[in-house]
Amino acid sequence: MAVLVNRMSASASEIVAGALQDYGRALILGDQTFGKGTVQVLQEVDKGQLKATQAKFYRISGESTQHKGVMPDILFPSLIDKEEVGESALDNPLPWDKIHETRYPVYWNMPAYLPILEPRHQARMAEDPNFIAINDQIDEFKTQIEIYKNLSLKESVRLQQREESTQRELDRENARREALGLELLTSVDDIEPVEEDTYAKEASEILLDFIATNQMAEQQAANKTAQK
């Protein structure tokens, strides 16, 4: 099984993803999760309610999901800014910690497959027009952050920056569409998001690589047994 997560995956979804990862039952793909590993309760007071933290979640490995979240086995590029989204972006978050792990079976040693899966994943992303466009969009986002740190108060400068940004967005989309043999656009208003389908497709490719690698390993083990 392959499970996609990102920075918006929080609380219960992190518990599930972490359990599947610990047991070796799934490949966790995507980006670092939110890091919501605490339990809050609402207590009635004279005027309103008080939210109090009373517990923390822990994985069977002993690791907390608080603050750190779940780290995927294979990273995908993300358009979500970790500095702005996530438990670690909040004021005074409880720290990550670890307790004693419990005994549990591991069905597949996923880390052992990563030296094979990771390079293939990177090679596909480097050639995929959709991932190229997503990475370019991430670079543009970082550029815009730097621009916003020193915003001009001159209207003509701001308008020019907006026009240049819009043109880069249209050029980026048309480069992607041209590589895919699609009709080019004349306006950014016609652009539709593509990252979800792109991520799902790449997740299926990684899963197919895992299945093929696992079958090959089983066949090699069977051949050695037969030779004995």
PyMOL CGO cylinders between C-alpha atoms (Angstrom):
from pymol import cmd
from pymol.cgo import CYLINDER

trace = [
    CYLINDER, 0.00, 0.00, 0.00, 1.12, 3.58, -0.67, 0.3, 1, 1, 1, 1, 1, 1,
    CYLINDER, 1.12, 3.58, -0.67, -0.22, 6.40, 1.50, 0.3, 1, 1, 1, 1, 1, 1,
    CYLINDER, -0.22, 6.40, 1.50, 0.05, 10.04, 0.47, 0.3, 1, 1, 1, 1, 1, 1,
    CYLINDER, 0.05, 10.04, 0.47, 0.44, 12.65, 3.21, 0.3, 1, 1, 1, 1, 1, 1,
    CYLINDER, 0.44, 12.65, 3.21, 1.33, 16.32, 3.32, 0.3, 1, 1, 1, 1, 1, 1,
    CYLINDER, 1.33, 16.32, 3.32, 1.63, 19.19, 5.78, 0.3, 1, 1, 1, 1, 1, 1,
    CYLINDER, 1.63, 19.19, 5.78, -2.17, 19.30, 6.13, 0.3, 1, 1, 1, 1, 1, 1,
    CYLINDER, -2.17, 19.30, 6.13, -2.34, 15.67, 7.35, 0.3, 1, 1, 1, 1, 1, 1,
    CYLINDER, -2.34, 15.67, 7.35, -2.98, 16.03, 11.06, 0.3, 1, 1, 1, 1, 1, 1,
    CYLINDER, -2.98, 16.03, 11.06, -3.97, 14.18, 14.23, 0.3, 1, 1, 1, 1, 1, 1,
    CYLINDER, -3.97, 14.18, 14.23, -5.82, 10.93, 13.40, 0.3, 1, 1, 1, 1, 1, 1,
    CYLINDER, -5.82, 10.93, 13.40, -4.37, 10.73, 9.89, 0.3, 1, 1, 1, 1, 1, 1,
    CYLINDER, -4.37, 10.73, 9.89, -0.88, 11.02, 11.38, 0.3, 1, 1, 1, 1, 1, 1,
    CYLINDER, -0.88, 11.02, 11.38, -1.61, 8.19, 13.81, 0.3, 1, 1, 1, 1, 1, 1,
    CYLINDER, -1.61, 8.19, 13.81, -2.70, 5.94, 10.93, 0.3, 1, 1, 1, 1, 1, 1,
    CYLINDER, -2.70, 5.94, 10.93, 0.24, 6.89, 8.70, 0.3, 1, 1, 1, 1, 1, 1,
    CYLINDER, 0.24, 6.89, 8.70, 2.69, 6.39, 11.57, 0.3, 1, 1, 1, 1, 1, 1,
    CYLINDER, 2.69, 6.39, 11.57, 1.27, 2.98, 12.46, 0.3, 1, 1, 1, 1, 1, 1,
    CYLINDER, 1.27, 2.98, 12.46, 1.40, 1.79, 8.84, 0.3, 1, 1, 1, 1, 1, 1,
    CYLINDER, 1.40, 1.79, 8.84, 4.99, 2.99, 8.60, 0.3, 1, 1, 1, 1, 1, 1,
    CYLINDER, 4.99, 2.99, 8.60, 6.05, 1.36, 11.88, 0.3, 1, 1, 1, 1, 1, 1,
    CYLINDER, 6.05, 1.36, 11.88, 4.51, -1.99, 10.98, 0.3, 1, 1, 1, 1, 1, 1,
    CYLINDER, 4.51, -1.99, 10.98, 6.02, -1.86, 7.49, 0.3, 1, 1, 1, 1, 1, 1,
    CYLINDER, 6.02, -1.86, 7.49, 2.58, -2.19, 5.93, 0.3, 1, 1, 1, 1, 1, 1,
    CYLINDER, 2.58, -2.19, 5.93, 2.75, 0.85, 3.64, 0.3, 1, 1, 1, 1, 1, 1,
    CYLINDER, 2.75, 0.85, 3.64, 5.07, 3.26, 1.93, 0.3, 1, 1, 1, 1, 1, 1,
    CYLINDER, 5.07, 3.26, 1.93, 4.45, 6.76, 3.26, 0.3, 1, 1, 1, 1, 1, 1,
    CYLINDER, 4.45, 6.76, 3.26, 4.88, 9.30, 0.46, 0.3, 1, 1, 1, 1, 1, 1,
    CYLINDER, 4.88, 9.30, 0.46, 4.62, 13.07, 0.28, 0.3, 1, 1, 1, 1, 1, 1,
    CYLINDER, 4.62, 13.07, 0.28, 5.69, 15.67, 2.83, 0.3, 1, 1, 1, 1, 1, 1,
    CYLINDER, 5.69, 15.67, 2.83, 6.19, 15.97, 6.58, 0.3, 1, 1, 1, 1, 1, 1,
    CYLINDER, 6.19, 15.97, 6.58, 2.81, 15.95, 8.32, 0.3, 1, 1, 1, 1, 1, 1,
    CYLINDER, 2.81, 15.95, 8.32, 1.30, 18.64, 10.55, 0.3, 1, 1, 1, 1, 1, 1,
    CYLINDER, 1.30, 18.64, 10.55, 2.65, 17.42, 13.89, 0.3, 1, 1, 1, 1, 1, 1,
    CYLINDER, 2.65, 17.42, 13.89, -0.59, 17.44, 15.88, 0.3, 1, 1, 1, 1, 1, 1,
    CYLINDER, -0.59, 17.44, 15.88, 0.18, 14.89, 18.58, 0.3, 1, 1, 1, 1, 1, 1,
    CYLINDER, 0.18, 14.89, 18.58, -1.77, 16.23, 21.55, 0.3, 1, 1, 1, 1, 1, 1,
    CYLINDER, -1.77, 16.23, 21.55, -5.24, 15.77, 23.03, 0.3, 1, 1, 1, 1, 1, 1,
    CYLINDER, -5.24, 15.77, 23.03, -7.18, 18.81, 24.21, 0.3, 1, 1, 1, 1, 1, 1,
    CYLINDER, -7.18, 18.81, 24.21, -10.34, 19.12, 26.26, 0.3, 1, 1, 1, 1, 1, 1,
    CYLINDER, -10.34, 19.12, 26.26, -12.68, 22.09, 26.68, 0.3, 1, 1, 1, 1, 1, 1,
    CYLINDER, -12.68, 22.09, 26.68, -13.45, 23.09, 30.24, 0.3, 1, 1, 1, 1, 1, 1,
    CYLINDER, -13.45, 23.09, 30.24, -16.33, 25.38, 31.14, 0.3, 1, 1, 1, 1, 1, 1,
    CYLINDER, -16.33, 25.38, 31.14, -15.36, 28.56, 33.02, 0.3, 1, 1, 1, 1, 1, 1,
    CYLINDER, -15.36, 28.56, 33.02, -17.41, 31.52, 34.22, 0.3, 1, 1, 1, 1, 1, 1,
    CYLINDER, -17.41, 31.52, 34.22, -17.21, 33.26, 30.87, 0.3, 1, 1, 1, 1, 1, 1,
    CYLINDER, -17.21, 33.26, 30.87, -16.57, 30.93, 27.96, 0.3, 1, 1, 1, 1, 1, 1,
    CYLINDER, -16.57, 30.93, 27.96, -14.37, 27.85, 27.71, 0.3, 1, 1, 1, 1, 1, 1,
    CYLINDER, -14.37, 27.85, 27.71, -10.76, 26.96, 28.43, 0.3, 1, 1, 1, 1, 1, 1,
    CYLINDER, -10.76, 26.96, 28.43, -8.90, 24.58, 26.14, 0.3, 1, 1, 1, 1, 1, 1,
    CYLINDER, -8.90, 24.58, 26.14, -6.38, 22.46, 28.02, 0.3, 1, 1, 1, 1, 1, 1,
    CYLINDER, -6.38, 22.46, 28.02, -3.90, 19.84, 26.76, 0.3, 1, 1, 1, 1, 1, 1,
    CYLINDER, -3.90, 19.84, 26.76, -4.22, 16.63, 28.75, 0.3, 1, 1, 1, 1, 1, 1,
    CYLINDER, -4.22, 16.63, 28.75, -2.39, 13.93, 26.75, 0.3, 1, 1, 1, 1, 1, 1,
    CYLINDER, -2.39, 13.93, 26.75, -0.01, 13.17, 23.88, 0.3, 1, 1, 1, 1, 1, 1,
    CYLINDER, -0.01, 13.17, 23.88, -0.10, 10.56, 21.13, 0.3, 1, 1, 1, 1, 1, 1,
    CYLINDER, -0.10, 10.56, 21.13, 2.73, 8.04, 20.81, 0.3, 1, 1, 1, 1, 1, 1,
    CYLINDER, 2.73, 8.04, 20.81, 3.50, 5.55, 18.07, 0.3, 1, 1, 1, 1, 1, 1,
    CYLINDER, 3.50, 5.55, 18.07, 4.35, 1.93, 18.81, 0.3, 1, 1, 1, 1, 1, 1,
    CYLINDER, 4.35, 1.93, 18.81, 7.96, 2.88, 18.05, 0.3, 1, 1, 1, 1, 1, 1,
    CYLINDER, 7.96, 2.88, 18.05, 7.76, 5.18, 21.08, 0.3, 1, 1, 1, 1, 1, 1,
    CYLINDER, 7.76, 5.18, 21.08, 7.99, 8.32, 18.96, 0.3, 1, 1, 1, 1, 1, 1,
    CYLINDER, 7.99, 8.32, 18.96, 5.51, 11.15, 19.40, 0.3, 1, 1, 1, 1, 1, 1,
    CYLINDER, 5.51, 11.15, 19.40, 3.75, 12.67, 16.42, 0.3, 1, 1, 1, 1, 1, 1,
    CYLINDER, 3.75, 12.67, 16.42, 3.79, 16.03, 18.22, 0.3, 1, 1, 1, 1, 1, 1,
    CYLINDER, 3.79, 16.03, 18.22, 5.75, 18.83, 16.55, 0.3, 1, 1, 1, 1, 1, 1,
    CYLINDER, 5.75, 18.83, 16.55, 7.77, 16.50, 14.29, 0.3, 1, 1, 1, 1, 1, 1,
    CYLINDER, 7.77, 16.50, 14.29, 4.82, 14.74, 12.68, 0.3, 1, 1, 1, 1, 1, 1,
    CYLINDER, 4.82, 14.74, 12.68, 5.42, 11.74, 10.41, 0.3, 1, 1, 1, 1, 1, 1,
    CYLINDER, 5.42, 11.74, 10.41, 8.34, 11.88, 8.00, 0.3, 1, 1, 1, 1, 1, 1,
    CYLINDER, 8.34, 11.88, 8.00, 7.54, 10.18, 4.68, 0.3, 1, 1, 1, 1, 1, 1,
    CYLINDER, 7.54, 10.18, 4.68, 9.69, 7.40, 3.30, 0.3, 1, 1, 1, 1, 1, 1,
    CYLINDER, 9.69, 7.40, 3.30, 9.95, 9.30, 0.01, 0.3, 1, 1, 1, 1, 1, 1,
    CYLINDER, 9.95, 9.30, 0.01, 9.53, 13.06, -0.27, 0.3, 1, 1, 1, 1, 1, 1,
    CYLINDER, 9.53, 13.06, -0.27, 7.41, 14.82, -2.87, 0.3, 1, 1, 1, 1, 1, 1,
    CYLINDER, 7.41, 14.82, -2.87, 7.80, 18.54, -3.62, 0.3, 1, 1, 1, 1, 1, 1,
    CYLINDER, 7.80, 18.54, -3.62, 5.28, 20.60, -1.69, 0.3, 1, 1, 1, 1, 1, 1,
    CYLINDER, 5.28, 20.60, -1.69, 3.72, 24.01, -2.24, 0.3, 1, 1, 1, 1, 1, 1,
    CYLINDER, 3.72, 24.01, -2.24, 2.86, 24.34, 1.47, 0.3, 1, 1, 1, 1, 1, 1,
    CYLINDER, 2.86, 24.34, 1.47, 5.18, 26.56, 3.51, 0.3, 1, 1, 1, 1, 1, 1,
    CYLINDER, 5.18, 26.56, 3.51, 6.29, 24.65, 6.64, 0.3, 1, 1, 1, 1, 1, 1,
    CYLINDER, 6.29, 24.65, 6.64, 7.19, 27.93, 8.32, 0.3, 1, 1, 1, 1, 1, 1,
    CYLINDER, 7.19, 27.93, 8.32, 3.55, 28.98, 8.16, 0.3, 1, 1, 1, 1, 1, 1,
    CYLINDER, 3.55, 28.98, 8.16, 1.65, 25.69, 8.47, 0.3, 1, 1, 1, 1, 1, 1,
    CYLINDER, 1.65, 25.69, 8.47, 2.05, 22.98, 11.10, 0.3, 1, 1, 1, 1, 1, 1,
    CYLINDER, 2.05, 22.98, 11.10, 2.27, 22.52, 14.85, 0.3, 1, 1, 1, 1, 1, 1,
    CYLINDER, 2.27, 22.52, 14.85, 5.85, 23.82, 14.83, 0.3, 1, 1, 1, 1, 1, 1,
    CYLINDER, 5.85, 23.82, 14.83, 4.60, 27.09, 13.30, 0.3, 1, 1, 1, 1, 1, 1,
    CYLINDER, 4.60, 27.09, 13.30, 2.32, 27.76, 16.30, 0.3, 1, 1, 1, 1, 1, 1,
    CYLINDER, 2.32, 27.76, 16.30, 3.27, 29.72, 19.39, 0.3, 1, 1, 1, 1, 1, 1,
    CYLINDER, 3.27, 29.72, 19.39, 4.76, 27.61, 22.21, 0.3, 1, 1, 1, 1, 1, 1,
    CYLINDER, 4.76, 27.61, 22.21, 4.10, 24.11, 20.77, 0.3, 1, 1, 1, 1, 1, 1,
    CYLINDER, 4.10, 24.11, 20.77, 4.87, 21.15, 23.00, 0.3, 1, 1, 1, 1, 1, 1,
    CYLINDER, 4.87, 21.15, 23.00, 8.20, 19.53, 21.95, 0.3, 1, 1, 1, 1, 1, 1,
    CYLINDER, 8.20, 19.53, 21.95, 8.71, 16.19, 20.25, 0.3, 1, 1, 1, 1, 1, 1,
    CYLINDER, 8.71, 16.19, 20.25, 9.80, 13.37, 22.53, 0.3, 1, 1, 1, 1, 1, 1,
    CYLINDER, 9.80, 13.37, 22.53, 10.02, 9.60, 22.72, 0.3, 1, 1, 1, 1, 1, 1,
    CYLINDER, 10.02, 9.60, 22.72, 9.08, 6.88, 25.19, 0.3, 1, 1, 1, 1, 1, 1,
    CYLINDER, 9.08, 6.88, 25.19, 10.00, 3.19, 25.33, 0.3, 1, 1, 1, 1, 1, 1,
    CYLINDER, 10.00, 3.19, 25.33, 8.86, 1.34, 22.22, 0.3, 1, 1, 1, 1, 1, 1,
    CYLINDER, 8.86, 1.34, 22.22, 6.69, -1.75, 22.40, 0.3, 1, 1, 1, 1, 1, 1,
    CYLINDER, 6.69, -1.75, 22.40, 7.25, -5.08, 20.70, 0.3, 1, 1, 1, 1, 1, 1,
    CYLINDER, 7.25, -5.08, 20.70, 5.66, -5.27, 17.27, 0.3, 1, 1, 1, 1, 1, 1,
    CYLINDER, 5.66, -5.27, 17.27, 6.13, -7.22, 14.02, 0.3, 1, 1, 1, 1, 1, 1,
    CYLINDER, 6.13, -7.22, 14.02, 7.50, -5.53, 10.90, 0.3, 1, 1, 1, 1, 1, 1,
    CYLINDER, 7.50, -5.53, 10.90, 6.02, -6.99, 7.71, 0.3, 1, 1, 1, 1, 1, 1,
    CYLINDER, 6.02, -6.99, 7.71, 8.32, -5.29, 5.20, 0.3, 1, 1, 1, 1, 1, 1,
    CYLINDER, 8.32, -5.29, 5.20, 11.59, -3.54, 5.90, 0.3, 1, 1, 1, 1, 1, 1,
    CYLINDER, 11.59, -3.54, 5.90, 10.70, -0.49, 3.82, 0.3, 1, 1, 1, 1, 1, 1,
    CYLINDER, 10.70, -0.49, 3.82, 14.00, 1.37, 4.37, 0.3, 1, 1, 1, 1, 1, 1,
    CYLINDER, 14.00, 1.37, 4.37, 15.81, -1.52, 2.65, 0.3, 1, 1, 1, 1, 1, 1,
    CYLINDER, 15.81, -1.52, 2.65, 13.87, -0.80, -0.55, 0.3, 1, 1, 1, 1, 1, 1,
    CYLINDER, 13.87, -0.80, -0.55, 14.49, 2.95, -0.59, 0.3, 1, 1, 1, 1, 1, 1,
    CYLINDER, 14.49, 2.95, -0.59, 17.95, 2.82, -2.28, 0.3, 1, 1, 1, 1, 1, 1,
    CYLINDER, 17.95, 2.82, -2.28, 16.14, 1.33, -5.29, 0.3, 1, 1, 1, 1, 1, 1,
    CYLINDER, 16.14, 1.33, -5.29, 12.88, 3.27, -5.13, 0.3, 1, 1, 1, 1, 1, 1,
    CYLINDER, 12.88, 3.27, -5.13, 14.30, 6.74, -4.43, 0.3, 1, 1, 1, 1, 1, 1,
    CYLINDER, 14.30, 6.74, -4.43, 16.58, 7.07, -7.52, 0.3, 1, 1, 1, 1, 1, 1,
    CYLINDER, 16.58, 7.07, -7.52, 13.79, 5.88, -9.81, 0.3, 1, 1, 1, 1, 1, 1,
    CYLINDER, 13.79, 5.88, -9.81, 11.42, 8.39, -8.24, 0.3, 1, 1, 1, 1, 1, 1,
    CYLINDER, 11.42, 8.39, -8.24, 13.91, 11.22, -8.69, 0.3, 1, 1, 1, 1, 1, 1,
    CYLINDER, 13.91, 11.22, -8.69, 14.56, 10.24, -12.32, 0.3, 1, 1, 1, 1, 1, 1,
    CYLINDER, 14.56, 10.24, -12.32, 10.83, 10.28, -13.13, 0.3, 1, 1, 1, 1, 1, 1,
    CYLINDER, 10.83, 10.28, -13.13, 10.34, 13.66, -11.46, 0.3, 1, 1, 1, 1, 1, 1,
    CYLINDER, 10.34, 13.66, -11.46, 13.25, 15.15, -13.40, 0.3, 1, 1, 1, 1, 1, 1,
    CYLINDER, 13.25, 15.15, -13.40, 11.56, 14.23, -16.70, 0.3, 1, 1, 1, 1, 1, 1,
    CYLINDER, 11.56, 14.23, -16.70, 7.89, 14.72, -15.79, 0.3, 1, 1, 1, 1, 1, 1,
    CYLINDER, 7.89, 14.72, -15.79, 6.57, 18.07, -17.12, 0.3, 1, 1, 1, 1, 1, 1,
    CYLINDER, 6.57, 18.07, -17.12, 4.08, 18.24, -14.26, 0.3, 1, 1, 1, 1, 1, 1,
    CYLINDER, 4.08, 18.24, -14.26, 6.74, 17.87, -11.55, 0.3, 1, 1, 1, 1, 1, 1,
    CYLINDER, 6.74, 17.87, -11.55, 9.01, 20.29, -13.39, 0.3, 1, 1, 1, 1, 1, 1,
    CYLINDER, 9.01, 20.29, -13.39, 6.18, 22.85, -13.34, 0.3, 1, 1, 1, 1, 1, 1,
    CYLINDER, 6.18, 22.85, -13.34, 5.50, 22.20, -9.64, 0.3, 1, 1, 1, 1, 1, 1,
    CYLINDER, 5.50, 22.20, -9.64, 9.18, 22.68, -8.74, 0.3, 1, 1, 1, 1, 1, 1,
    CYLINDER, 9.18, 22.68, -8.74, 9.29, 25.87, -10.81, 0.3, 1, 1, 1, 1, 1, 1,
    CYLINDER, 9.29, 25.87, -10.81, 6.18, 27.05, -8.97, 0.3, 1, 1, 1, 1, 1, 1,
    CYLINDER, 6.18, 27.05, -8.97, 7.89, 26.38, -5.64, 0.3, 1, 1, 1, 1, 1, 1,
    CYLINDER, 7.89, 26.38, -5.64, 10.90, 28.43, -6.77, 0.3, 1, 1, 1, 1, 1, 1,
    CYLINDER, 10.90, 28.43, -6.77, 8.54, 31.24, -7.80, 0.3, 1, 1, 1, 1, 1, 1,
    CYLINDER, 8.54, 31.24, -7.80, 6.88, 31.10, -4.38, 0.3, 1, 1, 1, 1, 1, 1,
    CYLINDER, 6.88, 31.10, -4.38, 10.27, 31.50, -2.69, 0.3, 1, 1, 1, 1, 1, 1,
    CYLINDER, 10.27, 31.50, -2.69, 11.07, 34.42, -4.99, 0.3, 1, 1, 1, 1, 1, 1,
    CYLINDER, 11.07, 34.42, -4.99, 7.79, 36.11, -4.09, 0.3, 1, 1, 1, 1, 1, 1,
    CYLINDER, 7.79, 36.11, -4.09, 8.54, 35.73, -0.38, 0.3, 1, 1, 1, 1, 1, 1,
    CYLINDER, 8.54, 35.73, -0.38, 11.80, 37.62, -0.87, 0.3, 1, 1, 1, 1, 1, 1,
    CYLINDER, 11.80, 37.62, -0.87, 10.00, 40.32, -2.87, 0.3, 1, 1, 1, 1, 1, 1,
    CYLINDER, 10.00, 40.32, -2.87, 7.39, 40.75, -0.13, 0.3, 1, 1, 1, 1, 1, 1,
    CYLINDER, 7.39, 40.75, -0.13, 10.13, 41.36, 2.42, 0.3, 1, 1, 1, 1, 1, 1,
    CYLINDER, 10.13, 41.36, 2.42, 10.98, 44.60, 0.61, 0.3, 1, 1, 1, 1, 1, 1,
    CYLINDER, 10.98, 44.60, 0.61, 7.72, 45.70, -0.99, 0.3, 1, 1, 1, 1, 1, 1,
    CYLINDER, 7.72, 45.70, -0.99, 7.84, 48.92, -2.92, 0.3, 1, 1, 1, 1, 1, 1,
    CYLINDER, 7.84, 48.92, -2.92, 5.27, 51.57, -2.10, 0.3, 1, 1, 1, 1, 1, 1,
    CYLINDER, 5.27, 51.57, -2.10, 5.37, 52.81, -5.68, 0.3, 1, 1, 1, 1, 1, 1,
    CYLINDER, 5.37, 52.81, -5.68, 2.28, 51.71, -7.58, 0.3, 1, 1, 1, 1, 1, 1,
    CYLINDER, 2.28, 51.71, -7.58, 4.03, 51.42, -10.94, 0.3, 1, 1, 1, 1, 1, 1,
    CYLINDER, 4.03, 51.42, -10.94, 6.64, 49.07, -9.48, 0.3, 1, 1, 1, 1, 1, 1,
    CYLINDER, 6.64, 49.07, -9.48, 4.00, 46.91, -7.81, 0.3, 1, 1, 1, 1, 1, 1,
    CYLINDER, 4.00, 46.91, -7.81, 2.00, 46.68, -11.04, 0.3, 1, 1, 1, 1, 1, 1,
    CYLINDER, 2.00, 46.68, -11.04, 5.07, 45.73, -13.02, 0.3, 1, 1, 1, 1, 1, 1,
    CYLINDER, 5.07, 45.73, -13.02, 5.99, 43.02, -10.48, 0.3, 1, 1, 1, 1, 1, 1,
    CYLINDER, 5.99, 43.02, -10.48, 2.47, 41.62, -10.68, 0.3, 1, 1, 1, 1, 1, 1,
    CYLINDER, 2.47, 41.62, -10.68, 2.52, 41.58, -14.48, 0.3, 1, 1, 1, 1, 1, 1,
    CYLINDER, 2.52, 41.58, -14.48, 5.91, 39.86, -14.52, 0.3, 1, 1, 1, 1, 1, 1,
    CYLINDER, 5.91, 39.86, -14.52, 4.72, 37.26, -12.01, 0.3, 1, 1, 1, 1, 1, 1,
    CYLINDER, 4.72, 37.26, -12.01, 1.56, 36.61, -14.05, 0.3, 1, 1, 1, 1, 1, 1,
    CYLINDER, 1.56, 36.61, -14.05, 3.58, 36.22, -17.23, 0.3, 1, 1, 1, 1, 1, 1,
    CYLINDER, 3.58, 36.22, -17.23, 5.96, 33.76, -15.56, 0.3, 1, 1, 1, 1, 1, 1,
    CYLINDER, 5.96, 33.76, -15.56, 2.99, 31.74, -14.36, 0.3, 1, 1, 1, 1, 1, 1,
    CYLINDER, 2.99, 31.74, -14.36, 1.53, 31.61, -17.88, 0.3, 1, 1, 1, 1, 1, 1,
    CYLINDER, 1.53, 31.61, -17.88, 4.93, 30.72, -19.40, 0.3, 1, 1, 1, 1, 1, 1,
    CYLINDER, 4.93, 30.72, -19.40, 5.41, 27.96, -16.83, 0.3, 1, 1, 1, 1, 1, 1,
    CYLINDER, 5.41, 27.96, -16.83, 2.00, 26.46, -17.55, 0.3, 1, 1, 1, 1, 1, 1,
    CYLINDER, 2.00, 26.46, -17.55, 2.48, 26.65, -21.33, 0.3, 1, 1, 1, 1, 1, 1,
    CYLINDER, 2.48, 26.65, -21.33, 5.89, 25.00, -21.06, 0.3, 1, 1, 1, 1, 1, 1,
    CYLINDER, 5.89, 25.00, -21.06, 4.21, 22.14, -19.20, 0.3, 1, 1, 1, 1, 1, 1,
    CYLINDER, 4.21, 22.14, -19.20, 1.38, 21.91, -21.72, 0.3, 1, 1, 1, 1, 1, 1,
    CYLINDER, 1.38, 21.91, -21.72, 3.74, 22.02, -24.69, 0.3, 1, 1, 1, 1, 1, 1,
    CYLINDER, 3.74, 22.02, -24.69, 5.79, 19.15, -23.23, 0.3, 1, 1, 1, 1, 1, 1,
    CYLINDER, 5.79, 19.15, -23.23, 2.57, 17.15, -22.83, 0.3, 1, 1, 1, 1, 1, 1,
    CYLINDER, 2.57, 17.15, -22.83, 1.28, 18.01, -26.29, 0.3, 1, 1, 1, 1, 1, 1,
    CYLINDER, 1.28, 18.01, -26.29, -1.62, 20.08, -24.95, 0.3, 1, 1, 1, 1, 1, 1,
    CYLINDER, -1.62, 20.08, -24.95, -3.14, 23.25, -26.34, 0.3, 1, 1, 1, 1, 1, 1,
    CYLINDER, -3.14, 23.25, -26.34, -1.43, 26.41, -25.10, 0.3, 1, 1, 1, 1, 1, 1,
    CYLINDER, -1.43, 26.41, -25.10, -3.28, 28.99, -23.02, 0.3, 1, 1, 1, 1, 1, 1,
    CYLINDER, -3.28, 28.99, -23.02, -3.54, 32.74, -23.43, 0.3, 1, 1, 1, 1, 1, 1,
    CYLINDER, -3.54, 32.74, -23.43, -4.61, 33.62, -19.89, 0.3, 1, 1, 1, 1, 1, 1,
    CYLINDER, -4.61, 33.62, -19.89, -3.72, 32.49, -16.37, 0.3, 1, 1, 1, 1, 1, 1,
    CYLINDER, -3.72, 32.49, -16.37, -7.44, 32.40, -15.62, 0.3, 1, 1, 1, 1, 1, 1,
    CYLINDER, -7.44, 32.40, -15.62, -7.65, 29.17, -17.64, 0.3, 1, 1, 1, 1, 1, 1,
    CYLINDER, -7.65, 29.17, -17.64, -5.01, 27.35, -15.57, 0.3, 1, 1, 1, 1, 1, 1,
    CYLINDER, -5.01, 27.35, -15.57, -6.24, 24.38, -13.54, 0.3, 1, 1, 1, 1, 1, 1,
    CYLINDER, -6.24, 24.38, -13.54, -4.35, 22.72, -10.65, 0.3, 1, 1, 1, 1, 1, 1,
    CYLINDER, -4.35, 22.72, -10.65, -2.54, 19.50, -11.60, 0.3, 1, 1, 1, 1, 1, 1,
    CYLINDER, -2.54, 19.50, -11.60, -0.50, 18.47, -8.56, 0.3, 1, 1, 1, 1, 1, 1,
    CYLINDER, -0.50, 18.47, -8.56, -3.03, 16.05, -7.02, 0.3, 1, 1, 1, 1, 1, 1,
    CYLINDER, -3.03, 16.05, -7.02, -3.25, 13.81, -10.11, 0.3, 1, 1, 1, 1, 1, 1,
    CYLINDER, -3.25, 13.81, -10.11, 0.51, 14.11, -10.54, 0.3, 1, 1, 1, 1, 1, 1,
    CYLINDER, 0.51, 14.11, -10.54, 1.18, 12.96, -6.98, 0.3, 1, 1, 1, 1, 1, 1,
    CYLINDER, 1.18, 12.96, -6.98, -1.29, 10.07, -7.22, 0.3, 1, 1, 1, 1, 1, 1,
    CYLINDER, -1.29, 10.07, -7.22, 0.28, 8.87, -10.47, 0.3, 1, 1, 1, 1, 1, 1,
    CYLINDER, 0.28, 8.87, -10.47, 3.79, 9.01, -9.07, 0.3, 1, 1, 1, 1, 1, 1,
    CYLINDER, 3.79, 9.01, -9.07, 2.64, 7.19, -5.92, 0.3, 1, 1, 1, 1, 1, 1,
    CYLINDER, 2.64, 7.19, -5.92, 1.33, 4.36, -8.10, 0.3, 1, 1, 1, 1, 1, 1,
    CYLINDER, 1.33, 4.36, -8.10, 4.67, 4.23, -9.97, 0.3, 1, 1, 1, 1, 1, 1,
    CYLINDER, 4.67, 4.23, -9.97, 6.58, 3.93, -6.71, 0.3, 1, 1, 1, 1, 1, 1,
    CYLINDER, 6.58, 3.93, -6.71, 4.23, 1.20, -5.52, 0.3, 1, 1, 1, 1, 1, 1,
    CYLINDER, 4.23, 1.20, -5.52, 4.73, -0.72, -8.77, 0.3, 1, 1, 1, 1, 1, 1,
    CYLINDER, 4.73, -0.72, -8.77, 8.50, -0.40, -8.33, 0.3, 1, 1, 1, 1, 1, 1,
    CYLINDER, 8.50, -0.40, -8.33, 8.17, -1.76, -4.80, 0.3, 1, 1, 1, 1, 1, 1,
    CYLINDER, 8.17, -1.76, -4.80, 6.05, -4.73, -5.92, 0.3, 1, 1, 1, 1, 1, 1,
    CYLINDER, 6.05, -4.73, -5.92, 8.47, -5.59, -8.74, 0.3, 1, 1, 1, 1, 1, 1,
    CYLINDER, 8.47, -5.59, -8.74, 11.50, -5.30, -6.43, 0.3, 1, 1, 1, 1, 1, 1,
    CYLINDER, 11.50, -5.30, -6.43, 9.83, -7.43, -3.77, 0.3, 1, 1, 1, 1, 1, 1,
    CYLINDER, 9.83, -7.43, -3.77, 8.86, -10.12, -6.29, 0.3, 1, 1, 1, 1, 1, 1,
    CYLINDER, 8.86, -10.12, -6.29, 12.40, -10.19, -7.63, 0.3, 1, 1, 1, 1, 1, 1,
    CYLINDER, 12.40, -10.19, -7.63, 13.81, -10.59, -4.11, 0.3, 1, 1, 1, 1, 1, 1,
    CYLINDER, 13.81, -10.59, -4.11, 11.38, -13.44, -3.40, 0.3, 1, 1, 1, 1, 1, 1,
    CYLINDER, 11.38, -13.44, -3.40, 12.30, -15.15, -6.67, 0.3, 1, 1, 1, 1, 1, 1,
    CYLINDER, 12.30, -15.15, -6.67, 16.02, -14.89, -5.90, 0.3, 1, 1, 1, 1, 1, 1,
    CYLINDER, 16.02, -14.89, -5.90, 15.43, -16.36, -2.44, 0.3, 1, 1, 1, 1, 1, 1,
    CYLINDER, 15.43, -16.36, -2.44, 13.41, -19.22, -3.96, 0.3, 1, 1, 1, 1, 1, 1,
    CYLINDER, 13.41, -19.22, -3.96, 16.19, -19.94, -6.48, 0.3, 1, 1, 1, 1, 1, 1,
    CYLINDER, 16.19, -19.94, -6.48, 18.79, -20.10, -3.72, 0.3, 1, 1, 1, 1, 1, 1,
    CYLINDER, 18.79, -20.10, -3.72, 16.60, -22.49, -1.74, 0.3, 1, 1, 1, 1, 1, 1,
    CYLINDER, 16.60, -22.49, -1.74, 16.14, -24.71, -4.81, 0.3, 1, 1, 1, 1, 1, 1,
    CYLINDER, 16.14, -24.71, -4.81, 19.88, -24.82, -5.42, 0.3, 1, 1, 1, 1, 1, 1,
    CYLINDER, 19.88, -24.82, -5.42, 20.46, -26.13, -1.93, 0.3, 1, 1, 1, 1, 1, 1,
]
cmd.load_cgo(trace, "trace")
